[in-house]
Amino acid sequence: MRSHGASSMQKWLGIGLIGASGLIHLIEGPEYLQEVRYIGLLFVASVVGALLAAAGIALGERWGWVLGILVAGGSIVAYLLSRSIGLPGFRENTWEAFAEPLGLLSLLVEGLFLVVAARTLAVRPGSRQPMAV
């Protein structure tokens, strides 16, 4: 189902933000593949998911935005869990890990993507007006 609610600016902003998230995970992935394999594989899945989401958004498909929400939201949750209660077999050693530049950049672009996606999906297809709730 095509989502015609996205303006051109929203579309390109969404593609850029989810693409940046994928790029960050691509850069960081090899380190995590060596450290804790399943986390590295999650990074790979995030890269693939971000690419597919960007393609879906570019094609005007609603599923692209939904997939992007799953990728960005899942990345934020995993980041916060790994730095607080930890993940199975992995926990960042200190709270200083919150200040890691690429990690913070990732949180920023993923958070911004979620805002853009929510605004885009809240618009009635074929209209620029928000859907009534």
C-alpha positions in Angstrom: 0.0 0.0 0.0 1.5 3.3 -1.0 1.7 6.1 1.6 1.1 9.4 -0.2 1.0 11.3 3.0 4.8 12.0 3.0 6.0 15.3 1.5 9.1 15.2 -0.6 11.0 16.7 2.3 9.7 14.1 4.8 10.6 11.4 2.4 14.2 12.5 1.8 14.6 13.3 5.5 13.4 9.8 6.4 15.7 8.2 3.9 18.7 10.2 5.1 18.0 9.5 8.8 17.5 5.7 8.4 20.4 5.6 6.0 22.6 7.3 8.6 21.5 4.8 11.2 22.4 1.9 8.8 25.8 3.5 8.1 26.6 3.9 11.8 25.8 0.2 12.3 27.9 -0.7 9.3 30.9 1.1 10.8 30.5 -0.3 14.3 29.4 -3.8 13.2 32.8 -5.5 12.7 33.9 -4.6 16.2 30.8 -6.2 17.7 31.1 -9.2 15.5 34.5 -9.9 17.1 33.4 -9.1 20.6 30.0 -10.8 20.9 28.9 -12.5 17.7 25.1 -12.2 18.1 25.3 -8.5 18.8 27.4 -8.1 15.6 24.8 -10.0 13.7 22.1 -7.7 15.1 24.2 -4.8 13.7 24.2 -6.5 10.3 20.4 -7.0 10.6 20.1 -3.3 11.4 22.1 -2.3 8.3 20.0 -4.6 6.1 16.7 -3.4 7.7 17.8 0.3 7.3 18.5 -0.3 3.6 15.2 -2.0 3.0 13.3 0.7 4.9 15.1 3.4 2.9 14.1 1.6 -0.4 10.5 1.3 0.8 10.3 4.9 1.8 11.8 5.9 -1.6 9.1 3.9 -3.4 6.4 5.6 -1.3 5.5 2.5 0.6 4.0 2.6 4.1 5.9 -0.6 5.0 9.2 1.3 4.5 8.3 3.7 7.3 7.0 0.9 9.6 10.2 -1.2 9.0 12.3 2.0 9.7 10.4 2.4 13.0 11.2 -1.2 14.0 14.9 -0.8 13.1 15.3 2.6 14.7 13.2 1.8 17.8 14.9 -1.6 18.2 18.3 0.0 18.0 17.5 2.6 20.6 16.1 0.0 23.0 19.1 -2.3 22.5 21.5 0.6 23.1 19.8 1.6 26.3 19.6 -2.0 27.5 23.2 -2.8 26.8 24.3 0.2 28.8 21.9 -0.3 31.7 20.8 -3.9 32.7 22.9 -5.5 29.9 22.2 -8.0 27.2 22.9 -11.8 27.5 26.6 -12.2 27.5 27.3 -8.4 27.1 27.1 -5.3 29.1 29.0 -2.0 28.6 31.4 -1.6 31.5 30.6 2.0 32.5 28.1 4.8 32.1 30.8 6.6 30.2 29.7 4.3 27.3 26.7 6.7 27.0 29.1 9.4 25.8 30.4 7.3 22.9 30.2 9.7 19.9 28.9 7.3 17.3 26.4 5.8 19.9 25.1 9.3 20.6 24.9 10.1 16.9 23.0 6.9 16.4 20.5 7.8 19.1 20.0 11.2 17.6 19.4 10.1 14.0 17.1 7.2 15.2 15.2 9.4 17.5 14.7 12.0 14.7 13.7 9.3 12.3 11.0 8.1 14.8 9.6 11.7 14.9 9.6 12.1 11.1 8.0 8.6 10.7 5.3 9.3 13.3 4.4 12.6 11.7 4.4 11.0 8.2 2.2 8.0 9.3 -0.2 10.3 11.2 -1.2 12.1 7.9 -4.2 10.7 6.1 -3.1 9.3 2.7 -3.8 11.8 -0.1 -4.0 14.6 2.4 -1.7 16.9 4.3 -4.1 16.8 7.3 -3.4 14.6 10.4 -5.6 11.6 10.8 -8.4 12.0 13.4 -7.8 9.8 16.5 
